[in-house]
Amino acid sequence: LPTFEQALIYIQAKVTLMSEVNEALISTFQRIDGLLEEYYVRNNIKRADYRNKETGQGAFMNYAEEEELIDEEIPPSKELIDVQDPESCAYAWMDHGSDLKFPIPDGIHIPDNKRDHFIFYIIQYCYQKDKVPTIKYITEQIVPKIEGAISSIQCHDNEISYQTVPSETSDNSCTESAIPPAAYSQIAIPDASMSIVSSITEGVQECK
């Protein structure tokens, strides 16, 4: 049998290890929280509205604490990578019953029954890439997965039709663009001159 001193050393080492694991886990949640804050701000939610006035924490961090999701048994790696069904990820429910709804970029339309899926993919991207997804990524990679639709998108103060999406290389312009999913190619959208374009193959606008 171990001596009292040996048992004490073991307990102290275990407590230290658990503390280190917990700190790393909290740090991961705080990182996601900070990235989601930036996403909210980019989508017209005031920073002050995202952060709790009493705790100073963001909406995601507050939700995680209230729902006791900061648990080493269910780390973000399990919730955001191993999960098979996006809707089963608890993080995707963060705006259920909340006055602060998860923002969806202007011009992007998500079916109500796919809203949790959309939230999941945004949070997953933030966790995996350590940055906020661009409109280009959202329109080309996320919207098609969840049967969403695109009517138009915003490029700062200039409204542009969906066939033009912001470049990954710049936050200040959208001068280039890949064509979005063919499913939306037959939707008639007003272009910058207010004429109607019926297909994304008719040309790409430039927004500076």
VENZI-V438747 format. One record per residue. N is the residue number from 1. OMEGA is omega in whole degrees, 0 to 359 (none if undefined). NEAR is the number of other C-alpha atoms within 12 Angstrom. Layout:
n:N omega:OMEGA near:NEAR
n:N omega:OMEGA near:NEAR
//
This chain:
n:1 omega:179 near:6
n:2 omega:177 near:10
n:3 omega:179 near:9
n:4 omega:181 near:10
n:5 omega:180 near:11
n:6 omega:179 near:12
n:7 omega:180 near:13
n:8 omega:178 near:13
n:9 omega:180 near:14
n:10 omega:181 near:15
n:11 omega:180 near:15
n:12 omega:179 near:14
n:13 omega:180 near:14
n:14 omega:179 near:14
n:15 omega:179 near:14
n:16 omega:180 near:14
n:17 omega:180 near:14
n:18 omega:179 near:16
n:19 omega:180 near:15
n:20 omega:179 near:15
n:21 omega:181 near:19
n:22 omega:179 near:19
n:23 omega:179 near:17
n:24 omega:180 near:19
n:25 omega:179 near:25
n:26 omega:179 near:26
n:27 omega:179 near:19
n:28 omega:178 near:27
n:29 omega:179 near:35
n:30 omega:178 near:29
n:31 omega:178 near:27
n:32 omega:180 near:35
n:33 omega:180 near:38
n:34 omega:179 near:29
n:35 omega:178 near:32
n:36 omega:175 near:40
n:37 omega:179 near:35
n:38 omega:178 near:31
n:39 omega:179 near:34
n:40 omega:181 near:32
n:41 omega:179 near:23
n:42 omega:181 near:25
n:43 omega:169 near:28
n:44 omega:172 near:21
n:45 omega:182 near:22
n:46 omega:180 near:18
n:47 omega:181 near:25
n:48 omega:179 near:20
n:49 omega:180 near:21
n:50 omega:184 near:36
n:51 omega:177 near:26
n:52 omega:184 near:20
n:53 omega:182 near:13
n:54 omega:184 near:10
n:55 omega:183 near:13
n:56 omega:180 near:19
n:57 omega:179 near:26
n:58 omega:183 near:34
n:59 omega:182 near:40
n:60 omega:181 near:44
n:61 omega:178 near:33
n:62 omega:179 near:29
n:63 omega:181 near:29
n:64 omega:180 near:30
n:65 omega:181 near:21
n:66 omega:181 near:14
n:67 omega:179 near:16
n:68 omega:181 near:18
n:69 omega:178 near:27
n:70 omega:188 near:30
n:71 omega:182 near:24
n:72 omega:177 near:22
n:73 omega:179 near:14
n:74 omega:181 near:20
n:75 omega:178 near:28
n:76 omega:180 near:35
n:77 omega:179 near:22
n:78 omega:183 near:21
n:79 omega:187 near:29
n:80 omega:181 near:30
n:81 omega:184 near:20
n:82 omega:184 near:15
n:83 omega:180 near:22
n:84 omega:181 near:13
n:85 omega:181 near:17
n:86 omega:183 near:29
n:87 omega:180 near:23
n:88 omega:179 near:18
n:89 omega:183 near:29
n:90 omega:180 near:30
n:91 omega:183 near:45
n:92 omega:181 near:32
n:93 omega:191 near:28
n:94 omega:179 near:35
n:95 omega:175 near:24
n:96 omega:179 near:19
n:97 omega:181 near:10
n:98 omega:176 near:14
n:99 omega:180 near:12
n:100 omega:182 near:22
n:101 omega:178 near:23
n:102 omega:184 near:35
n:103 omega:174 near:30
n:104 omega:183 near:33
n:105 omega:178 near:35
n:106 omega:177 near:26
n:107 omega:178 near:27
n:108 omega:184 near:32
n:109 omega:183 near:28
n:110 omega:176 near:29
n:111 omega:182 near:19
n:112 omega:182 near:14
n:113 omega:178 near:15
n:114 omega:183 near:25
n:115 omega:179 near:31
n:116 omega:178 near:30
n:117 omega:180 near:35
n:118 omega:179 near:39
n:119 omega:179 near:41
n:120 omega:184 near:35
n:121 omega:176 near:36
n:122 omega:180 near:42
n:123 omega:179 near:44
n:124 omega:179 near:33
n:125 omega:179 near:27
n:126 omega:181 near:29
n:127 omega:185 near:31
n:128 omega:186 near:21
n:129 omega:182 near:16
n:130 omega:175 near:21
n:131 omega:181 near:23
n:132 omega:180 near:32
n:133 omega:178 near:34
n:134 omega:175 near:33
n:135 omega:178 near:41
n:136 omega:181 near:36
n:137 omega:182 near:28
n:138 omega:183 near:39
n:139 omega:184 near:44
n:140 omega:187 near:33
n:141 omega:184 near:23
n:142 omega:183 near:34
n:143 omega:180 near:34
n:144 omega:182 near:26
n:145 omega:189 near:23
n:146 omega:175 near:28
n:147 omega:179 near:24
n:148 omega:179 near:30
n:149 omega:181 near:32
n:150 omega:177 near:40
n:151 omega:176 near:29
n:152 omega:177 near:29
n:153 omega:182 near:35
n:154 omega:171 near:34
n:155 omega:186 near:32
n:156 omega:185 near:21
n:157 omega:184 near:12
n:158 omega:179 near:21
n:159 omega:180 near:28
n:160 omega:180 near:34
n:161 omega:190 near:43
n:162 omega:183 near:49
n:163 omega:176 near:47
n:164 omega:179 near:40
n:165 omega:185 near:41
n:166 omega:176 near:39
n:167 omega:177 near:27
n:168 omega:189 near:22
n:169 omega:183 near:16
n:170 omega:176 near:17
n:171 omega:188 near:19
n:172 omega:180 near:17
n:173 omega:176 near:25
n:174 omega:188 near:32
n:175 omega:184 near:23
n:176 omega:175 near:21
n:177 omega:172 near:29
n:178 omega:180 near:26
n:179 omega:179 near:28
n:180 omega:186 near:35
n:181 omega:183 near:29
n:182 omega:182 near:19
n:183 omega:183 near:20
n:184 omega:189 near:29
n:185 omega:183 near:23
n:186 omega:180 near:21
n:187 omega:180 near:22
n:188 omega:183 near:22
n:189 omega:177 near:28
n:190 omega:175 near:22
n:191 omega:187 near:28
n:192 omega:181 near:21
n:193 omega:179 near:13
n:194 omega:172 near:12
n:195 omega:183 near:11
n:196 omega:175 near:16
n:197 omega:184 near:24
n:198 omega:181 near:19
n:199 omega:179 near:24
n:200 omega:181 near:29
n:201 omega:184 near:21
n:202 omega:178 near:18
n:203 omega:181 near:19
n:204 omega:179 near:25
n:205 omega:177 near:29
n:206 omega:181 near:23
n:207 omega:182 near:27
n:208 omega:none near:21
//
